[in-house]
Amino acid sequence: MFDFMDMDFNAGGDMMKLTGTGPYIPDAGECMRCGMCVGSCPTFRLFQIDEETPRRRIRTISKLLVENQPVSDSERQHLNNCLQCRACEPACPSRMAYGDLFDQAQAALQTAPPWLAKLAFRAIEQKRWRNRLMPLLGLYLKTGLRKPLRKTGLLKKLRLAEAEALLTPPALTALKPHYPSTTSRRGSVALFTGCVAEQFDRETLLAAIKLLNAIGFDVSVPPQQGCCGAIHQHNGQSAAGLIANNLQVFNALAVDAVLHTASGCGAMLSEYQTEDADALQLFGSRLADINEFLVQHWPDDLLLQPIDSRVAVHEPCSQRNVLKNQQAVYALLEKIPGLSVAPLADNQICCGAGGSYMLTHPDNAESLRALKTQTIAASAARIVVSSNFGCMCFLNADPTLNGRKFVHPLQLVAASLP
């Protein structure tokens, strides 16, 4: 049954294990040969070949990190096909830290990014660049240039077509640094806004602020904060500067909690690594997912207005496999009277967004999105909620949604406030 798992993982049967701070990769004796990781892997779902399984990628990672051997172009390609959904981690009986090993492997490859990726990394790092770019993008969307430019084929030649397809009108004004509570004050929190979500997911951020103010919390939005660093780290680039900046900015605030609205950012923030143990401990002790925070601090006397509708819950991979707190979304939505809430079928399969994967591997990403769209069409829900901005952005760009829309659960809850 599991013949595809019988590969020559190490001819000598003595795969190295490193102690201390080095990588740890289970050897063949620790692998239970159950194949559990294979069924959860989205690329195996697409290609149905052994090379597109987590087990085979671990062999490639082992060659890079443990055996210090070069890898072939084919091995590199199959490794890079990974979406970093990390569905293999909870499925693995050996509890391999696949995500961390993957990031180490990408760094070890030392792949020089192409010019377009370099510009993207720079724009993510520099908030001033993004702020100057937003009015130009807004003007581009308003002037009607979109259709004729697409017809020229220039966007495809420049490899910008996938990114352009995701564009929505950006917010052109900055969020205020402080939003005081609108009711009896219970405490204060800081809101992590990320990078592009600050302009392109403004509705979710404003909904978060509205809800936090309504339950008695002042909200700080420090303008010095930056990208969480996930895009850099997962693509073999250093995220150390971004991590250090966020630790410094948020640790300087006298707040009760640091909240994130995007589970993709939350997954990265929750796994920050730095040599400053004290800074990391303070940051981690106050970090929380906003869905969980709202459920824990919701006042008993705050009753929401009813919504008579059916909603399907999309569970992002970062929420299911890293944060493991998807139940908080259901608990929060249950506070809305009349709302029928159910999980989206096949939630365990990645939607294809995968951070920057939807831009670097558009064919694979679109194939996975098509599978997700089929499950949406089969549901009776007109609205689908997702707690990750990247997933919402990618799925909402699918022209086959037929009137359905992805929104953050916070938007539904905020709309139901009395």
C-alpha positions in Angstrom: 0.0 0.0 0.0 2.8 2.4 0.8 5.3 1.4 -1.8 5.8 5.0 -2.8 7.3 5.5 0.7 10.0 2.9 0.1 12.7 5.2 -1.2 16.4 5.0 -0.6 16.3 7.6 2.2 19.8 6.8 3.2 21.6 3.8 1.7 23.7 3.2 4.9 20.7 3.5 7.1 22.5 5.9 9.4 20.9 9.2 8.7 22.6 11.8 10.8 20.9 13.5 13.8 22.2 16.7 15.0 21.9 17.8 18.6 21.8 21.2 20.2 20.8 23.9 17.7 21.2 21.9 14.6 18.4 20.4 12.4 16.8 17.2 13.4 15.5 14.8 10.8 13.9 11.5 11.8 15.6 8.5 10.2 13.9 5.6 8.5 13.4 3.8 11.8 11.4 6.6 13.2 9.2 7.0 10.2 6.1 4.9 10.7 5.6 4.5 7.0 2.0 5.3 7.5 1.7 7.7 4.6 -0.3 10.1 6.7 1.6 13.2 5.4 1.0 12.3 1.7 -2.8 12.5 1.8 -2.6 16.0 3.4 -0.1 17.4 0.9 -1.7 19.7 -1.7 1.0 19.1 -4.4 0.6 15.4 -4.1 -3.1 16.0 -4.7 -2.2 17.8 -7.9 0.5 15.7 -9.3 0.1 12.2 -7.8 3.8 11.5 -7.9 6.2 10.5 -5.2 8.5 13.5 -5.8 5.7 15.8 -4.7 5.4 14.3 -1.2 6.7 15.7 2.1 8.8 12.5 2.6 10.7 13.0 -0.6 11.2 16.7 0.2 12.7 15.7 3.5 15.2 13.7 1.7 16.3 16.8 -0.3 16.3 18.8 2.9 18.5 16.2 4.6 21.0 16.4 1.7 21.2 20.2 2.1 21.3 20.5 5.9 22.7 17.3 7.2 24.8 15.6 4.5 26.1 18.9 2.9 25.5 17.4 -0.5 24.4 19.3 -3.6 20.9 18.7 -4.9 19.8 18.3 -8.5 17.7 20.8 -10.4 14.8 18.4 -10.3 15.1 18.0 -6.5 15.2 21.8 -6.1 12.1 22.2 -8.3 10.1 19.7 -6.3 11.3 21.3 -3.0 10.2 24.7 -4.3 6.8 23.4 -5.3 6.0 23.1 -1.6 3.4 25.7 -0.5 4.6 25.7 3.1 1.1 24.9 4.2 2.6 22.6 6.9 -0.3 20.1 6.8 2.3 17.4 7.0 3.3 18.5 10.5 0.2 17.5 12.5 -0.2 14.4 10.3 3.4 13.2 11.1 3.7 10.7 13.9 7.4 11.7 14.3 6.3 15.3 14.7 8.9 16.7 12.4 9.4 20.5 12.4 9.0 20.6 8.6 8.4 24.4 8.4 11.6 25.3 10.2 13.6 22.7 8.2 12.2 24.1 4.9 13.2 27.6 5.8 16.7 26.5 6.7 16.9 24.6 3.4 15.8 27.7 1.4 18.5 29.8 3.2 21.1 27.1 2.5 20.3 27.1 -1.2 21.3 30.8 -1.3 19.3 31.4 -4.4 19.6 34.9 -5.8 16.1 36.3 -6.3 15.3 37.7 -9.8 15.0 41.5 -10.2 11.3 41.6 -9.7 11.5 39.6 -6.5 14.2 42.0 -5.2 11.9 44.9 -5.8 9.1 43.1 -4.0 11.3 42.4 -1.0 12.4 46.0 -1.0 8.8 47.3 -1.1 7.8 45.0 1.7 10.7 46.3 3.8 10.2 50.0 3.1 6.9 51.5 4.2 7.8 54.8 2.5 8.1 53.0 -0.8 4.7 51.4 -0.4 3.0 54.7 0.7 4.3 56.4 -2.4 3.2 53.5 -4.7 -0.4 53.4 -3.4 -1.7 56.6 -5.1 -0.3 55.4 -8.4 -2.0 52.0 -8.0 -5.3 53.8 -7.0 -5.0 56.0 -10.1 -4.3 53.0 -12.3 -7.5 51.3 -11.1 -9.6 54.4 -11.5 -8.5 55.5 -15.0 -9.7 52.4 -16.8 -6.2 51.4 -18.0 -6.6 48.0 -16.6 -8.3 46.3 -19.5 -6.3 47.8 -22.4 -3.0 47.1 -20.6 -4.0 43.5 -20.0 -4.7 43.1 -23.7 -1.3 44.2 -24.7 0.3 41.2 -23.0 2.9 43.5 -21.4 2.0 42.4 -17.9 2.6 38.7 -18.8 6.0 39.6 -20.3 7.0 41.4 -17.2 5.6 38.6 -15.0 3.3 41.0 -13.3 0.0 39.6 -14.5 -0.7 37.5 -11.4 0.0 40.3 -9.0 -2.0 42.8 -11.1 -5.0 40.4 -11.0 -5.1 40.7 -7.2 -5.3 44.4 -7.1 -8.2 46.2 -5.3 -8.4 49.9 -4.5 -5.9 50.6 -1.7 -6.5 52.8 1.3 -4.6 56.0 0.8 -4.6 57.4 4.3 -2.7 56.1 7.3 -4.5 54.6 10.3 -4.4 56.8 13.4 -1.9 55.8 16.0 -4.5 55.6 18.7 -8.2 54.7 19.0 -9.8 55.2 22.4 -12.5 52.9 23.7 -16.1 53.9 23.1 -17.3 52.4 26.4 -16.0 51.7 29.9 -12.2 51.2 29.5 -11.0 47.7 30.3 -7.5 47.9 29.0 -5.3 48.6 25.9 -4.0 46.6 23.0 -1.7 47.1 20.0 -2.8 46.0 16.6 -0.4 44.4 14.2 -1.3 45.5 10.6 1.5 43.8 8.6 2.6 45.3 5.3 0.3 45.3 2.3 -2.8 44.4 4.4 -2.6 47.9 5.9 -3.7 49.3 2.5 -5.5 46.4 0.9 -7.3 44.9 4.0 -8.4 48.2 5.6 -12.0 47.0 6.2 -10.8 44.1 8.4 -8.4 46.4 10.4 -11.2 49.0 10.9 -13.6 46.2 12.0 -11.0 45.0 14.5 -10.6 48.4 16.0 -14.4 48.9 16.1 -14.9 45.6 18.0 -12.0 46.2 20.4 -13.3 49.7 21.2 -16.8 48.3 21.7 -15.7 45.8 24.3 -13.7 48.4 26.2 -10.1 48.3 24.8 -8.1 51.3 23.6 -6.2 50.3 20.4 -2.7 51.5 19.5 -1.5 51.2 15.9 2.2 52.0 16.0 3.3 53.4 12.6 6.9 52.2 13.1 5.8 48.5 12.8 6.6 46.6 9.7 6.2 43.3 7.8 6.2 40.2 9.9 9.0 38.7 7.8 7.3 35.6 6.6 7.7 36.3 2.8 11.4 36.9 3.3 12.0 33.9 5.5 10.1 31.4 3.4 12.0 32.5 0.3 15.4 32.1 1.8 16.0 35.7 2.6 16.9 37.1 6.0 14.0 38.4 8.1 16.2 39.3 11.1 15.9 43.1 10.5 12.1 42.9 10.3 11.9 40.7 13.4 14.1 43.0 15.4 12.1 46.1 14.4 8.8 44.6 15.4 10.1 43.3 18.7 11.5 46.8 19.5 8.3 48.6 18.5 5.7 46.4 20.3 7.8 45.7 23.4 8.1 49.5 24.0 4.3 49.8 24.3 2.5 49.5 27.6 -0.4 47.3 26.4 -2.1 44.2 27.6 -1.9 42.4 24.3 -0.5 42.5 20.7 -3.2 41.3 18.3 -3.0 40.1 14.7 -5.9 39.8 12.3 -4.2 37.7 9.6 -3.3 34.1 10.6 -0.4 34.0 8.1 1.3 36.9 9.9 0.2 35.4 13.3 2.0 32.1 12.4 5.2 33.9 11.7 4.9 36.2 14.7 4.3 33.2 17.0 7.5 31.5 15.8 9.9 34.5 15.9 13.5 33.5 16.6 16.1 35.8 18.0 19.1 35.7 20.3 17.4 38.3 22.6 15.5 35.9 24.8 14.0 38.6 27.1 12.6 40.5 24.1 11.2 37.3 22.6 9.6 36.3 25.9 7.9 39.7 26.4 6.6 39.8 22.8 5.3 36.2 22.9 3.6 36.6 26.3 1.4 39.3 24.9 0.8 38.0 21.4 -2.7 36.8 20.6 -5.0 36.1 17.7 -7.8 38.6 17.7 -10.6 36.0 17.2 -9.4 34.3 20.4 -9.0 37.6 22.3 -12.5 38.8 21.4 -14.1 35.5 22.5 -12.2 35.6 25.8 -13.1 39.2 26.6 -16.6 39.5 25.1 -19.0 41.2 27.6 -22.0 39.2 28.6 -24.3 42.2 28.0 -23.1 42.9 24.5 -25.7 41.3 22.2 -25.3 41.4 18.5 -28.0 42.0 15.9 -29.2 38.9 14.0 -28.1 38.0 10.5 -30.2 35.5 8.6 -27.7 33.9 6.4 -25.5 30.8 5.8 -21.8 31.2 6.2 -19.0 28.7 5.4 -15.7 28.9 7.3 -12.5 28.6 5.3 -9.7 27.5 7.7 -6.4 28.9 6.5 -3.4 26.5 6.7 -1.6 28.9 9.0 -4.5 28.8 11.3 -5.1 25.0 11.2 -1.5 23.8 11.2 0.4 26.4 13.1 -1.8 28.5 15.3 -4.3 25.6 15.7 -7.0 27.9 16.9 -9.6 27.7 14.1 -12.4 27.0 16.7 -12.2 30.6 17.9 -13.7 31.7 14.6 -16.7 29.5 15.1 -17.1 30.6 18.7 -17.0 34.2 17.6 -19.5 33.8 14.8 -21.9 32.0 17.1 -22.4 35.2 18.9 -24.4 36.5 15.9 -28.1 35.3 16.2 -29.6 33.7 13.2 -26.3 33.0 11.5 -25.8 29.4 10.2 -22.2 28.5 10.4 -20.5 25.4 8.9 -16.9 24.5 7.9 -16.0 24.5 4.3 -15.4 21.1 2.9 -11.8 20.0 2.4 -10.5 22.6 4.8 -7.4 20.5 5.2 -6.3 21.2 1.6 -4.5 24.5 0.9 -6.3 27.1 -1.2 -3.1 27.8 -3.2 -2.3 31.2 -1.9 0.6 30.2 0.2 2.0 33.7 0.9 3.9 34.6 -2.3 3.3 31.1 -3.8 0.3 32.4 -5.8 2.8 34.7 -7.6 5.8 32.4 -7.9 3.8 29.2 -8.9 0.7 30.6 -10.5 -0.3 27.4 -12.4 -0.2 25.2 -9.2 -1.9 27.9 -7.2 -4.7 28.3 -9.7 -5.3 24.6 -9.8 -5.7 24.4 -6.1 -7.9 27.5 -6.1 -10.1 25.7 -8.6 -10.5 22.8 -6.2 -11.4 25.2 -3.4 -13.9 27.0 -5.6 -15.6 23.7 -6.4 -16.2 23.1 -2.7 -17.6 26.6 -2.3 -20.0 26.0 -5.2 -21.2 22.8 -3.6 -22.0 24.6 -0.3 -25.2 26.4 0.3 -23.3 29.5 1.6 -23.3 32.8 -0.1 -20.6 34.2 2.2 -17.3 32.5 3.1 -15.1 33.8 5.9 -11.4 33.4 6.2 -9.0 34.7 8.9 -6.1 35.2 6.5 -5.8 38.2 4.2 -3.6 36.4 1.6 -6.2 33.6 1.2 -9.1 36.1 0.9 -7.2 38.2 -1.6 -6.3 35.2 -3.8 -9.8 33.5 -3.6 -11.7 36.7 -4.2 -9.8 37.2 -7.4 -11.2 34.0 -8.8 -13.7 35.0 -11.6 -15.7 31.8 -11.1 -17.0 32.6 -7.6 -20.3 33.6 -9.1 -21.2 36.3 -6.6 -19.9 34.7 -3.5 -17.4 36.7 -1.5 -14.7 36.0 1.1 -14.6 38.3 4.1 -12.9 38.3 7.4 -15.1 37.0 10.3 -14.4 40.3 12.0 -16.3 42.2 9.3 -19.5 40.2 9.9 -19.3 40.6 13.7 -18.6 44.3 13.4 -21.5 44.8 11.1 -23.7 43.2 13.7 -22.9 45.6 16.5 -25.9 47.4 17.8 
